[in-house]
């Protein structure tokens, strides 16, 4: 195969057009090999094969520097920069991450996994180049809905002022993860329909030079377009139109579900391990649809990941105007939720724990200062959540629970989750966030409160003595196991507490525990620093109570095995028992 | 005076044009009365007098709902909505805040103080109106550089998709706090120069309807423009051009310095209490200019508040391309700093503690995951900082110190601050933030390390016994006073520790302290929740050490007296002594 002779980008520069086309086909076979067996970002990579080949043909990486936005479309770049074995050779799948990664290659400059960062990062590379008096192109590649994110728009706006060489390749495949949202995508459509000639042009309005290429899957045309802007002395947009999932019919047809895909049979496109069973996503969707039918003021908000609360295309249609996908625009989503709540609506905004990081200030300023009674659903907030360094769900407690006025609730099971969610939607006093459990859908026949407005009252679920276990959220089951283990080992049952509220301490209960307990153990599914256990430790600081706080170390984990991480942090009943007794 | 008969917006609807002009003049006299004696946002309010009069003339507040961006330009709105005494009557100055405030009036919907939030909040009000089947206009008023903020751009992009009635008044005064930055302001200039007719139009590119008004200080023209869009059924931008500081010559001339102004003599424009003396702003500027001259890779970044590190217009010119004001775009600033550092530059980005909230995700993802050795200077991070509910500087420890890989340093005085800053600029291992002291420029003859790469080593500045005081950053002086007080009262000197590192515990030292101490006191200038003291409490949780953590309660303070807040939080040596001994 031709690919056998490609070890670095310089190896493709001597190929002729036919060979480049052959190479593109071989690259797709490598992508198919990895993605069908391991899963991953299918549509973005199949769509950008030709553009990546052309970029490496025209530019001289790593002297010329590429920054891939979100970087989930960097697989082809990896194949061309010395990492092809991770795609063609099954034993090497784990050699690479799913994102750009400077630890893997000098052709990668950043670990990137959140959207909308490429233009700003590229501006920085370009600025440093200019300060040092060096030369070379800096190229940001952005698409898949990322343009609507505030950071991208800030970057585009600033780029014109930066001046000098900067090339922004807008990979326009007319899709985010789901369909695109926002007025600017109407402008992209107009530009597509006018072959880039419409006088009203978002990029020119931002002060940038602009070129258009209708067929972003045509290698010779791409090469010509990139050559035309190479070594430009002005920030320049190259708007290319690509087909998401190009080259694989099921992915071209159902672009939303093939954005990221589980392992599948390449012949049929069918998943190898079919999903199924209960999930908090679909349960939440069914619950919200029911609420919406009963109350026109209820509205669900998503920011480009509607499926994290089960809103598939069909469910979105069912919800009608009571479902809003704002696109990749988390800041807008939280502020808009505050506005909706302020004017008597009942908004529920859901996204992943990691993406709530994009809207800290809006949670604080727009929502919490104003005490707007909106509901935030924090998804995959857990060591059991996503395992990539850029998508970790273990920082939200530290980030959100220290914001005044917010009520952050940690349900321990399915029934408690819906009790809390229902209360939150119906109340109009507090901004509320609910940390969706992430250790599977656990059911319980315990009785749960329907009113959580008496803040910071912890629930004693088992009255014991000597030791009290405060087991937060989806670590409650770990607390149950630990309680059983301690009982078995010592013959004395400890007290077990479901704290429920992450954002405050139940001082009265904590005071009472002093009477018959000398040890308190806290368990939380997140980093310890800035977290729940430290608040308990502070409460007992001046007292004789011994406090042991268990949770995760403050670190950026990457592609981890949950079991390994739990062990490393002493998060098994046996380890905790050994530590203390 | 005509103003005597104005008690609510309905009172101006019967006035004729001459009377409205008279009213505008009287309003300016009220503004002058308050601002010359109390200080405040001068330019924004003098510039928007006519527009606010016209808005209240045409629309029917509070059924029609105004959202003022940043809301530092809401004084005229306050005068017209029942709060004029706070401007005309000195005894009532303190009746109102400097921002919109729902506690003051049903004409205000949000506490707002950060920029770029109005469009998203207004989208929320409009969405709730539509869900409830109600009518009425929702009007966002945005200007003063706010358009470049990511949240504003997300909001503009989404607004078109929202549909229905939404009016966005773009108050274009060609200024941010300093000059505007970003390519979109070139487009605004083109629109001004073409009387709104240029075919390339940022707002239309975002999918919005658009109207232009050349003279935004002309009441009849404003009334006509607002009438034309009243009850529109589509999101519509009204672009009005106003003169910042209009009606007061010094403010029209020197717009940057009159954006916000200290009390002054109206005759001369001279400040009543001249500034002067040392400030960390000007000291930092002089230091950075010197570094820049010695090293072309050093670059200072600001986000529309360049003066927070002393970069006046003159100093910005002196720094040339080694100073970059990105405009109101904190997300972009942090990501760009990461890119600069990644490519061998030495970026220093400074802004206020409260504004760092706008870039949590960029600090985590763009900067810290990538270990980019950029420097962040965190200004007014203190109970001594800004006192408005929207600008508090007491949350940054909780927000930033729990992000992995970040080294957050807390200097105790001027000499230590510059030692840390210099180390940070010269090193290339860590993303570093420095918490600028805020309790005046305190000098010290103590010797300070020049190398801080051995992380988390606390410094014992006074060896004592029984009690150890860990006094962080600019609460170190409180620690000294407490140590002296304890010595005086007990006859035994406590140990005094300068922790220096906010982001980690010195486990070895903390362990050693157990030998001769039974009490540890932590002092920090920020909220306790998620802060430094809790980490110390967690460390000692399983031990016999008594830990007392002192800092601020987790709450949104507003317009407070520092002394009151310190007392309420037991932050005087006497109170602490009484609590413990």
Interface residues (C-beta under 8 A of the other chain):
Chain A: X65 X67 X102 X109 X110 X111 X112 X113 X114 X117 X120 X121 X122 X123 X124 X125 X126 X127 X128 X129 X130 X131 X132 X133 X148 X149 X150 X151 X153 X154 X155 X156 X157 X158 X159 X160 X161 X181 X182 X183 X184 X186 X187 X199 X200 X201 X202 X204 X205 X206 X207 X208 X296 X297 X299 X321 X322 X324 X326 X327 X329 X331 X332 X335 X336 X337 X338 X339 X340 X341 X342 X343 X344 X345 X347 X357 X358 X359 X360 X361 X362 X364 X365 X366 X368 X369 X370 X389 X390 X395 X398 X399 X401 X402 X403 X404 X405 X527 X528 X529 X530 X531 X533 X534 X535 X537 X538 X540 X541 X542 X543 X544 X546 X547 X548 X549 X554 X555 X556 X580
Chain B: X65 X67 X102 X109 X110 X111 X112 X113 X114 X117 X120 X121 X122 X123 X124 X125 X126 X127 X128 X129 X130 X131 X132 X133 X148 X149 X150 X151 X153 X154 X155 X156 X157 X158 X159 X160 X161 X181 X182 X183 X184 X186 X187 X199 X200 X201 X202 X204 X205 X206 X207 X208 X296 X297 X299 X321 X322 X324 X326 X327 X329 X331 X332 X335 X336 X337 X338 X339 X340 X341 X342 X343 X344 X345 X347 X357 X358 X359 X360 X361 X362 X364 X365 X366 X368 X369 X370 X389 X390 X395 X398 X399 X401 X402 X403 X404 X405 X527 X528 X529 X530 X531 X533 X534 X535 X537 X538 X540 X541 X542 X543 X544 X546 X547 X548 X549 X554 X555 X556 X580
